[in-house]
Amino acid sequence: MSEHRRKPPQPQEGGRAAARRGQPGSPSGRRAAPRDATGSPSDSHGSGYYGLGGDGAPGGRAEARRAAQRSAGGGRRRAAEPAAGRRGPSSRPPGRKRLVDYPRADKDGWRRWTPSWKLVAGLCVAFFGSLVAAAGIGYAMVGIPDVDKTAEAQNNVYYWKDGSQMVATGGETNRQIVDLSQIPEAMRWAVISQENKTFYDDAGIDPKGIARAVFNMARGGQTQGGSTITQQYVKNAMLNDQSQTISRKVKEIFVAVKVGAEVDKDQILAGYLNSAYYGRGAYGIQAAARAYFNKDAIDLKPGECAFLSAMLKGATYYDPAGATSIDPNATAQNNSRRALRQMQDTLDKMVEYKHLPLAERVKYTTLPKWQNPRSNTALSGQIGYLVDLANSYLVTHSEETGITADELQKGGYSIRTTFDKSKVKELEASVAKVKKANIKPDQRPKTDTHVQFGGASVNPANGAIEAIYGGEDATKHFTNNSDQTGAQVGSTFKPFVLAAAMTWGVRDPDLGSSQAQDERTVVSPKSLFSGKNKLKIKEYDGSVWKNEKGQEWLQTNDGQASYGEPPNFKIDLREAMRESVNSAFVQLGMDVGLDKVKEAALNAGLKKGSLTGSGFPSFSIGISDPSAIRMAGAYATFAASGKQREPYSVEKVTSKDGTIFTHKTVTNQAFTKKVADNVTDILKTVVDDGTGTAAQLPGRDVAGKTGTTDGNKSAWFVGYTPQLSTAVTMFRYDDNESNKNRTFLEMFGTGGQKKIHGASFPAEIWHDYMAEAMDGLPVKDFPAPEEIGEVLNKDPIPTPTPSVTETEEESPSPSPSPSKTEVEPSPSPSETCTKFFGCDDDETGGANNNGGANGGPGGDISPSPSLSESPGTSRGNDGGGFFGAPNG
């Protein structure tokens, strides 16, 4: 054995070092492998060992390889290692095969992160398989609920201010189940044609509709639009949970599929028609037929069936009787238009789908004759008006209360109101006393028919509505006279003119219009204005006011009387308010600016939608038509020394989940204390020795104002003590429900009086009621007013020299300063002048001549409003109803 065979194998490191040392002098003539060459460790080490041998013998290389293998742990050859700085597919050591090859082991770069089609397909199969499995499990787990256990509605319980129960109503179940044979085919096909034309063919659900509904819910919207008749039946009659959530919708879908598969279609249809809500407290087709037409369901005609199918979309907005107590936009006129349009659309679809002959369809082009909606004797008297007012507040303030119209109709709420039971009864009794003693429709049918009263009391301390008088009976007279009438307020509007003059002041006539807005003079109650009858009204800068036709304006006073000593007829503002002198306040409004007068009224608490004609001089003497509630609330702002609080009717609402709403009073400083207390002091003069003496309460401070309008079509008294503000109104209009164009009627001769004034019946009712309402309350005085403003001396326009124009006409009766060049309004009241030019305060009797149609200013102005109003113009309320969002 040769000597080098007996040498033990050298370590790899030694061999590697020896290889490096041996490379330059290798006698074999072979080039040593580069250091970065790819190869096995044994290769590189072997060449080094071979170099150390020095003799180049082949046996040396073989032995070196075998030695390297033995030192590596055996006869198996090691896998190649990657070269430094490089990593690739061939460099990854082999491992176990993974179940999911992701990231992909045999790919580089972005391809490594791209799933294979096998992986994608597998995941899709797994996903849809899971859905099918879940659906199968869900379908197997759900049962068909018992209709009798869940198709029940709950009452809403209303409480008086003291916590005693007023009435339980609003959600009671009015349902009579009838067999499908007792439901006309026209009713079945009307609902199917409008709601679910594939009813007899579908599986109980509409996948597209469901997807749309789920998408809406995911965005926070409502679920309507995704339900078949089967789903609606399940929701109405089988599910206790009526929440608008995805979980509830999923449950509804599973139950609907099972019901659709296991229950006969006719049975489903009958169940739906017997459980659906049609409005007016009517659940089911039989109750609906009675509520709207006073007949059995089997006797319904196709037109009536199409009409009732429209009610299923939401009776709040389709009942032609209107529902302004819930939503100001749901007026009788608007609802009638919507109901007719929906009814006609349903009939057209019935013809299109071959469910109704065209010859039969053409018989129904108008709404069927329906009956009044009030049938619940629990809502008679004032209770119905009180409930409507509370409902209106809850729904129009749904962002705060969390209660929608639909949720309110379902019931289950305990509602604590602000209404004082004794005050409500006292106000009702005071109106009844005056009516019984004075209003004799049998004896005076031409003057005493259609007489209406309205009233409201508001607490100045917090804005709580403590009493209202809405009309004779909520089940007979449906318009709430405390809330929405359209009756103009007359001279009860004058305090807002005075408040504007004391807040911003009158403009300087010597300055330009822009500078005059800044340079103003606050007026004092001692400021002098002209009390002259037929006063020619001028702009603040001294130019004569003219309308769009170039006509000038002559302002008349009640009874054609001038106040003050001739020839200038100067009176101060206190006297002008005490005697309700129109000419002085119309000119004061022009000097202050009608925009500021409007701003003062809004600040006091009136609503924009009730303020009309603000571009005309007569705006200052009450051509607007706020509600009694809003007028009481606005005067309460003066009683509270300028602090304005919104009138409200609900203190707290609770449900099975606990308290869900509590009212919080918000106070706004509408006027400074100095301004408000001065207005109160002047209004106190009106009651002490002016036109409002009938409202005096011995031993108590009372402030107030009378108001009568052009044509003697409405009369008001609004007054207050430090603790309570009350407004009372009187008017006449035809209350026939079929009369869509109601107009206010004159009250000359009504109650046996030559003319109705605010100082007569309204002040008498106010006095009788307030005497009882204040009984037992401590006596409080109004704050003593601080001095305010400067004493101004406004000269009237001198009698103009004779000149003839197209718009001038000779005065039919002599004036204090006779002139044939003055334009005098026609003395006869006219519907064409009463809206913007026809408002006068008539406290002492005499004819009313405040603008006419025959040559005088206002001849072409729009007539007084009727009770058929567009959305959002309900009187004195946000957005038209009492508490709604403001109109534009």
PABA-610691 format. One record per residue: x, y, z of N, C-alpha, C in turn. Coordinates in steps of 0.1 Angstrom, whole numbers, plus 5000, padded with zeros to 4 digits. Example, Ala and Ser with C-alpha at 12.3 -4.5 7.8 and 13.67 -1.06 7.14 Angstrom:
2
513249435078512349555078513249675078 512849785071513749895071512950005079 
END
This chain:
888
500949885000500050005000500950125000 500650224991501450334989501250425002 502250515004502250605015501050695016 500750755004499650855004498350785006 498150655004496850595007496650585022 497950565029497750555044497550685051 497650795043497350925050495850945053 495550995065494051015068493551125059 492251125056491651235048491751365056 492051475048492151605054490751675055 490551755065489251835066489051915054 487751945052487452025039488052155039 488252225051488852355051490252345047 490952235052492352215048492452195034 491552115028491652085014491352205006 490452295011490052415003491252505003 491952515015493152605016494252555007 494452425008495552365000495252374985 493952364982493652384967494052524963 493752624972494052754968495552774966 496252714976497752724975498352654963 497652544960498152464949497852504935 496952594934496452634920497552694911 498352784916499252844907500352744902 500652644910501752554906501352414902 500152404897499652274894500352224882 500952104884501752044873500851974863 499651954866498751874857498451944844 498652074845498152154833496652184833 495852134843494452164844494252294851 493252374846492952494853492052474865 492452524876491652514888490252574886 489252514892487852564890487752704897 486952794891486752924897486052904910 486253014919485753004932484153014932 483653074922482153084922481552984913 482252884909481752784899480652704907 479652664899478552584905479052444905 478852374917479252234918479052194932 479352064934479152014948480352044956 480152044969481252074978482451974976 482051854973483151744971483951774959 483351834949484051864937485151974939 484752074946485652184948486752134958 486352064968487352014978488351914971 487751824963488551724956489651784948 489351884941490351944932491452004940 491052054952492152104961493051994966 492451884969493151774974494051714964 493451714952494251664940495451754938 495351884940496451974938497551944948 497151904961498151884971498951754968 498351664961499051534958500351564949 500251654941501351704933501851604922 501351484922501851394912500851384900 499651434901498751424890498151294887 498351194896497851064894496351054895 495750974886494250964887493750914899 494550824905494050764918493950874929 494650974928494551084938493251154938 492751174925491451244924490351154929 490351034926489250944931489250924946 490450914951490550904965490051024972 490351144966489951264972488351274972 487751234961486251234960485751144971 486251024972485750924982485950974996 487051044999487351095012486351205015 486051295005485051405007483751345010 483351245003482051185005481951125019 483051055024482950995037482851105048 483651215046483551325056482151395056 481451385045480151445044479051355050 479451235054478451155062478051035054 478650985045478250865038478550865023 477950765017478250755003477350824994 476250895000475350964991475851104988 475751144976476251264971475351384975 475851494981475051604985474451684973 473351744976472751824966473551954964 473452004952474252124949473652244957 474552334961474152454967474152564957 473252664959473152774950474352864951 474652924940475853014940475453134948 476553204953476253324961475653434952 474553504958473953614951472853574942 472553444941471553394931470553304937 469253314934468253224939467253194928 467053074925466153044914465452914917 464552864907463852744909464752624912 465852624906466752504908467452504921 467452624928468152644940467252604952 465852594951465052564962465052424965 465352394978465452254982464052184981 463952064977462651994976462051974990 460651994990459951965003458751885000 457851875010456651805009455651885000 454851814993453851874984452651934992 452352064990451352134998449952104993 448952115002447552094998447152214989 447452334993447152454985448552514981 448852504968450152554963450052704961 450052784972450052924971450752984984 451753064981452253114968452852994960 452853004947453152894939454752864939 455152744942456552714945457352704932 456752684921457552664908457452784899 457152904905457053024897457853134903 458253224895459053344899458253474899 458753574907458153704906456653714908 455953794900454553814902453753694899 454353604890453553474887453453384899 454453404908454353324920453153354929 452653484928451453524936450153524928 450153474916448953464908448353324910 447153314916446553184918446353104905 446452984906446152894894444652884892 444252844879442852824877442252714885 443052614889442552514897442252564911 443152654916442852704929441552794929 441452874919440252964918438952884917 439052784908437852694906437452624919 438452574926438252504938437552594949 438152714950437552814960436052844956 435752864943434352894939433452784943 433952664940433052544943432852534958 433952564966433752554980432852664985 432952784979432052894984430552864981 430352834968428952804965428352684972 429252584974428852474981428452504995 429252595001428952635015427552715015 427352795005426052865005424952775004 425052674995423952574993423752495006 424852465012424752385025424052475036 424452605036423852695046422352715043 422052735030420652745026419852625030 420452515027419752385031419552375045 420552405053420452395068419352495073 419452625067418452725071417052685068 416952635056415552595051415052485060 415952385064415452275072415152325086 415852425091415652465105414452555107 414052635097412952725098411652655097 410652695104409252645102408352755098 407152725096406152815092405452875105 405752995108405253055121403753055121 403253055134401753065136401253205134 400453225124399953355121399153425133 398353345140397553395151398353455162 399653405164400453455175401153585172 401253625159402153735156401353845149 400253825143399553925135398654015145 399354075154398654165163399354295164 398554405165399054535167398854585181 399654675186399554725199399054875199 398454915210397955045212399155145215 398955265211399755375217398955435228 399555455240398855505251399355655253 398455745253398755885255398355935269 399256015275398956055289398956215289 398156255299398056405302399356445308 399556575309400756635315400956575330 399856555337399956505351400256355352 400356285340400656145341399456055340 398156105341396956025340396755995325 396155885323395955835309394855915302 395155955290394256035282393455935273 394155855265393455755256394455655252 393955535248394855435242394255415228 395055435218394555435205395755435195 395455425182396555445172397155315167 397055205175397655085170396754965173 395454985177394654875180394254795167 394054665169393854585158392354595153 392154625141390854625135390854535123 390654405126390754305116389654205116 389054175104388054065103388553975092 388953855095389453755085388253705077 388453715064387453655054388153555045 387353465040387753365031388053425017 388953355010389253404997388053424988 387053334990385853344982385053474985 385353544996384753665000385553784995 386653764988387453874983387253874968 386753984962386553994948387753964940 387553894928388753864920389453994916 388654104914389254234910390354274921 390054254933390954284944392254204943 392054074941393253984940394154024928 393454054917394254084905394854224905 394154314913394754454914396054444922 396054374933397254364941398354284933 397954174926399054094919399554184908 398754254900399154334889400154444893 399854504905400654614909401854574917 401754464925402754434935403754314930 403154214923403954094921403254014909 403454054897402753994886403053854884 404153804889404553664887404253584900 403253634907402953564920402653414919 401853374909401453234908402553154902 403653214897404753134891406053134899 406253234908407553244915407553144927 408753134932409053044943408853114957 408253234957408053304969409053424971 410053424963411053534964411453584950 411953704950412453764938413953794940 414853704934416253724937416753864933 416353924922416854054918416354154929 415154144933414654234943415354224956 415654104960416354074972417754144972 418454124960419754174959419654334960 418654384954418554534955418254574969 417454504976417054534990418254524999 419054414997420254395005421254515003 421354544990422354654987421854784994 420554814994420054935000420254935015 420054815021420254805036421754825039 422654775030424054785033424554925033 423755005025424055155024423355235034 422555165043421755235053420455275049 419955225037418655265032417555165037 416355175031415255095035415254965026 414354875030414354745024413254735013 412454845012411354825002411854804988 411154734980411554714966411954574964 412154494975412654354973411754244977 410454274979409554184985408454134975 408154004975407053954967405853954977 404653914972403453904980403753804991 404353694988404653594998405553655009 406553725005407453785016406653885024 405853965018405054065025404153995035 403553895030402653815039403453755051 404653705049405453655059405753765069 406253875064406653985072405454045081 404254055074403154115081402554025091 402453895088401653805096402453705104 403653685101404453575107405653605115 406153725113407353765120407153875130 407553845142407453955153408454065150 409554025145410654125142410354205129 410154335131409854415119411054515116 412154485122413254575120413854565106 414454675101415054685088416454645088 416754515091418054465092418254345082 419554315079419854205070419454075076 419754055089419353935096417853905095 417054015097415653995096415253965082 415854025072415553995058415953855054 417053805059417453665056416453575062 415953595074414953515080413653515072 413353635068412153645059412253565047 413353565040413553495028413453345030 414053295041413953145043412553105046 411853185054410453155057409553165044 409853265036409053285024409253175014 410453125013410753015004409952885009 409952865022409252745027407752765026 407252885029405852905027405452895012 406252945003406052934989405952794984 406852704991406852564986405852474993 405352515004404452425012403052475013 402852605011401452665012400852694999 399552664997398952694985398952844982 399052884969399153024965397953104969 396753044967395553114971395453134985 395953044993395953065008396953175012 398053185005399053295007398353425004 397753434992397153564988396053604998 395253515002394153545012394753595025 395853525029396553565041397053705040 397653735029398253875027397153975028 396053955020395054055019394354075033 394353965041393753975054394654025065 395954045062396854085073397454225070 397354265057398054395053397254515060 398054625061397554745067397154845057 395854885057395354975047395155125052 395655155064395355285069394055285077 393855405084392655425092392455315103 393555255107393455155117392955015112 392855005099392154885093393254785088 393154665094394054555090393154455083 393554425071392754325063391754395054 391354325043390554385033389054405038 388554325047387254355052387154475060 388054495069388154615077388354745068 389154725058389454835049388254875041 387454775036386254805029385254885038 385154845050384254915059384755055063 386155075065386755195068386555305057 386655265045386655355034385355365027 384555255026383355255018382155205026 382355165038381255125046380455005039 381154915034380554795027381454675030 380954555027381654435028382654425016 383754345019384754335009384154274996 383254174997382754104985381954204976 381554314981380754414973381654514966 382954504968383854614962383854604947 383854724941383954724926385354734922 385654704909387054714905387754844908 387054954906387655084909388055094924 387155044932387455054947388554954950 388654844944389754754946391054814942 391154884931392354944927392755054936 391655124942391955234952392555174964 391955064969392555004982393954944980 394154894968395554854965396554964966 396155084963397055204965397255224979 396355204988396455225002397555135008 397855025002398854935006400254995005 400455094997401755164995401955255007 401055285015401155375026400055475027 399055445035397855535036398155675040 399255695047399655835051399655925039 400155875028400355955016399255925005 398355835007397355804997395955815001 395755825014394355845019393855975015 392855995007392356125002391856215013 391656165025391256245036392356325041 393656285038394856365042395256315056 396556335059397156305071398156405076 397756535075398756635079399156635093 398356565102398856545116400056465117 400356385107401556295107402556355098 402256405086403156465077402556585070 403156705071402556825065402356815050 403156725043402956705029401756615025 401256555035400156455033398756535034 398656635026397356705026396356635018 395056665020393956595013394156614998 394556724993394756754979395856664973 396956664980398156594975397856444975 397256394986396956254987395956204977 394956294974393956254964394556244951 395556334948396256324935397056204934 397756164944398556044944397755924943 396655914951395755804951395155774937 394755884931394055874917395155824907 396355874908397355834898397755684900 397855644913398155504916397055414912 395755454914394655374911394555354896 394755464888394655454874395855364868 396955374874398055284870397755134872 397155114884396754974887395754924877 394755004874393754954864394354934851 395255014847395955004834396754874833 397354834844398154714844397254594844 396054604851395154494851394654464837 394454574829394054554815395254494807 396454544809397554494802397854344804 397654304817397854164820396654074818 395654134811394454054808393554014820 393554094831392754064842391554154843 391354244834390254334834389854384820 388654364816388254414802388354564801 388854604790388954754788387654824789 386554754785385254824786384854844800 385354754809385054774824385954884830 387254884825388254974831387855114829 387255154817386955294814385855354823 385255274831384155324840384755394852 386055374855386655414867387855514864 387455644862388455744859388555844870 387755834880387855924892387955844905 388255914915388355844928386955794932 386755674938385455634943385055724955 383755734957383255804968383655734981 384355804990384855745002384155825014 384155755026383555815038384655875047 384255955056385156015065385955915074 387155945078387955845085387755835100 387055925106386855925120385755835124 386055725131385055635136385255595151 386355625156386755585170386155685180 385155655187384555745197385555785207 386655705210387655745220388355875215 388255905203388956025197387956145196 386756135201385856245199386256365208 385456475206385756595213387156655209 387956695219389256745217390356645216 390056525221391056415222391756385208 390956375198391456345185392456455180 392156585183393056685179394356675187 394256645200395456635208396356525204 395656405201396456295196397156325183 396456385174397056425161398156525163 398056615172399156715174400356645180 400156545189401256475195401956385184 401156315176401656235165402456325155 401956435152402656525143404056565148 404056595161405356635167406356515166 405956395170406856285170407356255156 406456255146406956215132407756325126 407356455127408156555121409456585128 409556535140410856535147411456395148 411256315138411756175138413256165140 413956265136415456255138415756255153 414956325160415156335175414456225182 413256195178412456095185412755955181 413155935168413455805163412155725159 411055795157409755735154409255785141 409055685132408555725118407055705118 406455745108404955735107404555585107 405255505100404955355100405055295114 406155335121406355275134405355325144 404855445142403855505151402555425149 402255395137400955325134401055185139 402155125141402254985146401954985161 402155095168401855105182402955055191 402555055204403455005214404255115222 403755245220404455355227403655415238 404255455248403655535259404155675257 403155765255403455905251402956005261 403856065268403556175278403456305271 402256365271402056495264402256615273 402156735268402256855275400856905279 399856845275398456895276397956885290 397457005295396857015308395356985307 394956875314393556825312392556935316 392757005327391857105332391757225322 392957265317392957375308392257345295 392457225290391757185277390257185279 389757135291388357135293387857285295 388657365302388257505304388157585291 389057565282389057635269387857585260 387657455260386457405253385157455259 385057465272383857515278383657665275 384757745275384657885272384157905258 384657825248384157845234382657795234 382357685240380957635240379957745246 380357805256379557905263379258025253 380258075246380058185237379158145225 379458025220378657975208377257955212 376957895223375557875228374857995229 375458105235374758225238374558315226 375458305215375458395204375258345190 375758225188375758175174374458085172 373558135164372258075162372058045147 372557935142372457905128370957885124 370157835133368757815129367957945127 368358045135367658175135368358265124 369658255122370358335113371158255103 370558175095371258085086372258145077 372058275073372858335063374158395070 374158415083375258475089375958385100 375158285106375658215117376058065114 375958035101376357895097377857895095 378457775096379857755093380857845102 380357885114381257955123382257865130 383457905130384557825136385357905146 385857825156386757885166387957805167 389057865171390257785174391057855185 391857785192392657845203393857755207 394757825214395957755219396557825230 397157755240397857815251399257755252 400257845253401657805254402257865266 403057785273403757825285405057895281 405158025284406358105280407658045286 407557975297408857935304409557825296 408757745289409457625282408857605268 407757665264407257645250406157525250 405857475262404857365262403457405258 402857335249401457365245400557295256 399957385264399157325275397657305272 397157375262395757355258395557395244 394657335237394157375224392657355223 392057435213390757405209390757395194 390557265189390657235175389457245167 388257245174386957245167385957175176 384757165170383657115178383856965182 384356885173384556745176385456685165 386556615169387556565160386956455151 385856395155385256295147384256355137 383956485138383056545129383656655120 384556735127385256845121386756805120 387256785108388556725107389756815107 389556945104390657045104390857095118 392157085123392457135136392557285136 391657355141391557505141392657565149 393357495157394457555165395757555157 395757465146396957435139396957485125 395857465118395957495103394557545099 394457675095393157725091393357815078 394457895078394557985067393958125070 393458145083392858265087393858375089 393758485082394758595084394658655098 395758705104395858745118395558895120 395458975110395159115111396159185120 395559275128396459365136397159295148 396959175150397759105160399159085155 399459125143400759115137401559245140 400859355145401559485147402659475157 402659395168403759395177405059355171 405059275160406359245154406859365146 406059445141406559575135407159665145 406559675157407059755167408459695172 408459565174409759505178410859525168 410559525155411559545145412059685146 411159785148411559925149412359955162 412159875172412959895184414259815184 414359715175415559635174416559695164 416059725152416959775142416759925139 415659985142415360125139414960155125 414560275123414160325110415360375102 415260365089416360405080416360565079 417560615076417760755074417360795060 416360875058415960905044416960985036 417961045042418861125035420061045030 420160915033421260835029420860735018 421860685011421560585000421060455006 420560374998419860245003420860165011 422160145006423060055013423560125026 423760255026424260315038423060325048 421860345043420760355052420460235060 420860115055420759995062421559995075 422660065074423560075086423260195095 422860305089422560425097421060425100 420760375112419360365116419160425129 417860465132417560525145416460435152 416860385164415860305171414760395176 413560355175412360435179412060415193 411360525199410860515212409360505211 408760455222407260445222406660585220 407360685223406860825222407060885208 407660805199407860855185406460885179 406460985171405161035165405060995150 403960935147403660905133402260955130 401860955117400561005113399460905115 398360945121397260865123396160905113 396560965102395561015092394960905084 393660905082393060805074393360835059 393460735051393760745037395160815035 396060765044397460825043398160765031 398760855024399560815012400860755017 401160625015402360555020403560585012 404660615018405860645011406960545015 408060535007409260465010409960545021 410960475027411760545038412460665033 412760675020413460795015412560905011 411260895013410260995010409560984997 409960894988409260874976407960794978 406960824970405660754972405760614968 405260524976405260374972404260354961 404760274951403860234940403960084937 402860024933402959884930403459864916 403459744911404059714898403359774887 402059824889401359894879401460044880 402260094889402460234891401360294900 400560214907399560264915400060294929 399560414934399960454948399060384958 399460404970398760334981398160434991 396860424994396260505004395860405015 396360425027396060335038394860395046 393860315048392660355055392760295070 392060365079391860315092390460255094 390360185105389060125108387960235109 386860225103385760325104386160455096 387160455088387560575081387960685090 388460645102388760755112390160795112 390460925114391760975115392060995130 393260975134393660995149394661105150 394561185161395461295162394861425158 395461535161394861665158395261705144 394261755137394561805123395361935124 396161965114396161905101397161785100 398061775110399061675109398661535114 397661525123397161395128398361315134 399161375143400261305149399761225162 400261105163400061025175401360945177 401560915190402760835193402360685191 403460605191403260455188402460385199 402560435212401660365222400260385219 399860505215398460535212398060465199 398960455189398660385177398460245179 399160175189398860035192397560025200 397360115209396160105218394860115209 394860205199393760225191393760145178 394860075176395059985164394960075151 395860175150395760265139396660205127 396060175117396660105105397760195099 397360325096398260415088399560425095 399660445108400860465115401760335114 401260215115402060095115402460055101 401660095091402060065077403260155074 403160275077404360365074405560325083 405360285095406460245103407160125097 406360035092406959915086407759945073 407260045066408060095054409360155058 409360235069410560305073411560205079 411160105086412060005091412559915080 411659875071411959785060411159655063 410359615053409559495055410359365057 411559375052412459255054412759245069 412959355076413259355090411959315098 410759355094409559315100409359165099 409659115087409558965086410558895095 411758945096412758885104412358885119 411758995123411258995137410158895139 409258875130408258775131408858635132 409858605123410458475124411258455137 411858555141412658545154411658515166 410458575165409558555176408958415176 409058345164408558205164407658165153 407258265145406358235133407158165123 406458095114407158015104407058075090 408158065083408258125070407158105060 406657975060405557945051404258005054 404058065066402858135069402958285067 404058335064404258485062404158515047 403058585043402758605029402658755026 403058795014402858935010403859025016 405058975019406059065026406659175017 406259185004406659284996405659404995 404559395002403559495001403359565015 402959695015402859775027401859705037 400859635032399859575041400459455049 401659415046402259305053402359345068 402459465071402659515085401359505093 400259485087398959485094398259345093 399059245090398559105092397859035081 398459045068397858955058398358815058 399258785067399858655069398858565077 399058435077398058345083398758235092 399458275102400058175112398958105119 399257995126398257925134398157985148 397057945155396857995168398057945177 398457825175399657775183400857865181 401157895169402357975166402158125171 400958175170400758315175400858315190 400358215197400558205212401958195215 402758115207404158095210404958215207 404558295197405358415194405058525205 403858535209403558635220404258585233 404358455235405058405247406558445247 407158475235408458525234408558665241 407558755239407558885246407258865261 406458765265406158745279407458695286 408358625279409558575285410758675283 410458805281411458905280412358875268 411858825257412658805245413158675243 412958575252413458445251412458355243 412858305232411958225223412258075225 411158005228411157855229410157795219 410557695212409657635202408457565209 407257585204406157515210406257365207 405957285217406057145216404957075223 404656945220403456885226403756745233 405056695232405356565238406556585247 406356545259407456545269408356425268 407756305267408556185268407856075261 408655975255408155855249408855735254 408155635258408755515262408155395255 408855285254408355165248408855045256 408754925251409154805258410654815260 411354895252412854905253413255005263 412355075269412655185278412355325273 412955425279412755565274413455585261 412755625250413455645238413455795233 412755875241412856025237412356105250 413156215252412756305262413056445256 412056535257412156665251413156755259 413956825252414856925257414557065252 414257155261413957285257415157365253 415057425241416157515236415757655236 416557745241416157885243416957975233 416258055226416958155217416558295221 417558385222417258525225416858595213 415558595211414958655198415058805199 414858875210414859015212415659045225 416159165226416759195239415659215249 416059205262415059225272414459365272 415259465268414659595267413659605257 413859545245412859555234411659475238 411759355243410559275246409759335257 410359385267409659445278408959575274 409459655265408759765260407559735251 407759625243406559575235405459535245 405859455255404859415265404159535272 404959635276404359745282403359825274 403659825261402659895251401459805249 401659675248400459585247399659575260 400259605271399459615284398559735283 398959845276398059955274396859925266 396959835256395859785248394759725257 395159645267394159585275393659675286 394559765291394159855302393159955298 393360015286392360115282392360135267 392560025260392460025245391359935240 391659875228390659795221390459655228 391359625238391359485244390859485258 390059585262389559595276388759475280 388159405271387259285274388159175280 389459175278390359075283390959095296 390559205303391159235316390859125326 391859095334391759005346392059085358 391059115366391259195378392359145387 393259235390394359195399395559135392 395559115379396659055371397059145360 398359145357398859215345398559125333 397959195323397559125310398059215299 398759155289399159235277398559155265 398059225255397459155243397159255232 396559195221396259275209395059205202 394159295198393059255190393359255175 392659185167392859175153391659145145 391359215135390259185126390759215111 390259135102390759145088389759205078 390259235067389459285056388359195052 387159255050385959175047385459105059 385959135071385459085083385458925083 386558865077386558725075387258645086 387958715095388558655107388758755118 388758715130388958805142389758725152 390658805159391658735168391758815181 392058745191392658815203393758725208 394958785209396158715214396658795226 396858725237397258795249397958705259 398558765269399358675278399558745292 399758655302400158695315401658655316 402358675326403758635327403858475327 402758405330402758255331402158185319 401358255311400658185300400258275289 400458225277400158305264399058225257 397958295253396858225246396358305234 396058235223395558295211394158235208 393258315205391858275201391558335188 391058255179390658295165389158255162 388558335154387158315149387058345135 386358255127386258275113385058195108 384758205095383658125089384258075076 384057945074384257885060383357765059 383057725047382257605044383057485047 382657405057383357295062382957165055 382257175043381857055036383056985030 383256865033384456785029384556775014 383456785007383456774992383856904986 383957014993384257144988385757164988 386357144976387857154974388357294974 387457394972387957534971387257614982 387557574994386957645006387357795005 386457885008386758025009386258075023 386858175028386358235041385158325038 384258325047383058395045382958515054 382258625050382158745058381358715071 381658795081380958775094380158905098 379758985088378859095091377559035095 377059065107375859015112375958895120 377058825120377258695127377058725142 376358635148376158645163375258765167 374558815157373658925159374359065160 375759065157376559185158376759245144 376759375143376959435130378259385124 379259375132380559325127381359255138 382059155135382859085145384259145146 384559175158385959235161386659135170 388059155170388859075179388459105194 387859235196387459275209386159215214 385459145205384159085208384358945213 383858845205383758705209385158645212 386258675204387558615207388058665221 387958795223388358845236387558795248 386258775245385358725256385758575259 386058495249386458355251387858355259 388758445254390058455260389958485275 389058585278388858625292388358505301 387258445296386658335304387558225306 388358185296389258075297390458115307 391058225305392258265312391858285327 390658335330390258355344390258215351 389858115345389957985351391357925351 392057945339393357885338394357945348 394158075351395058135360394658125375 393558065377393058055391394057965399 394458015410395357935419396857965416 397158025405398558055402398958195409 400158205413400558335420400458455410 400158565416400058685408401458745405 401758765393403058815389402858935380 403759035381403759155373404759145362 404459215351405459225340406659315345 407859285339409059365343408859515339 409259605347409259745343410159775331 409759835320410659845309411659965311 412859945305413860045304413560135293 413960265294413760355283414560305270 413860335259414560285247414360385235 415260395227415160475214415060625215 414860685204414760825203413360865198 412860975202411561025198411661085184 411061015175410961065161409661135158 409761225149408561305145408361285130 407561185126407461155111406261235106 406561325096405561405090404861325079 403561345078402761275067403061345054 402861275043402961345030401961445029 402261575025401261675023400261635012 399161695012398161675002398661704989 398761614979399361644966398561744958 399161814949398461894940397761814929 396661864924395961784914396761754902 396661624898397261584885396561454882 396361424869395661314865396561204859 396361084864397060964858396060854855 396560754849395760644845395160574857 395960564868395460484879394760564890 394660694888393960774898392460774896 391760774907390260794905389760874917 388660934916388161014926387660934938 387960994949387460924962385960924962 385360814965383960814965383360874978 384160894988383760965000384761065004 384361175010385261285014386261235024 387461285023388561255032388861375040 389661365051389961485059390661595051 391461555041392061645032391661615018 390461665013389861625001390861654989 390961554981391861564969391361464959 391161504947390661414936391861344930 393061374934394161304929394661184937 394061164948394461044956393660924951 394460814951393860684947393260624960 391960604960391360544972390860404969 391160314978390660174975389160164976 388660074968387260044968386760004982 385660054986385160025000384559885001 384259824989383659684990384759584990 384759495000385759395001385759304989 386859254984386859174972387859064974 387558944968388558834969389858864962 389758964953390959004945391859094953 391459144965392359234972392659184986 392059084991392159065005393458995009 394158934999395358865003396558955006 396859054997397959134999397559285002 396359324998395959465000394659475008 394159365013392859365019392859345034 393859375041393959345055393759465063 392759475072392559595080392259545094 392559625104392159585118390959675121 389859605124388559675126388159655140 388559735149388359705163387059775168 386659885162385659965167384359975158 384359905147383259905139383459985126 382559975116382660055104383159975093 383060025081383459955069384959945068 385359845060386759815059387259845045 388159945043388559985029390059985028 390559865027392059855027392659815014 392059845003392559804990391559734983 391259774971390159704964390459674950 389459624942389659584929389259684919 388659784923388159884913388960004913 390159994908390960114906391960134917 391760084929392660114940393760014940 394760034948395859944948395459804952 396059714945395759574948394659514940 394259584930393159534922393359394915 394659364913394959244906395759144915 395659164927396459074936395658944938 396458834941395758704942394858704954 393858614953392758614964393258544977 392458554987392758495000392958344998 393858285006394058145004392858055008 392757945001391757845005392457745014 391657655019392257555028392957445021 392757435007393557335000394857384997 395857335004397157395004398157294998 399257354993400257264987401157214999 402057114996402857065007403757165013 403757155026404657245033404057385036 402757405035402257535038401157525048 401157425056400257415067400557525077 399557585083399757715090400557695103 401557785104402257795116403157675120 403457595110404157475114405357455105 406457375110407557345102407057265090 407357305078407057215067405657205065 404757285071403357275068402557215079 402957105086402157045097402657125109 402157105121402557185132404057185135 404757065135406157055139406957015127 406757035116407556985105408757085102 409657035092410757115087410257235081 410957345081410457475076410357465061 409257545056409057545041409957655035 410057655023410957745016410357885015 
END
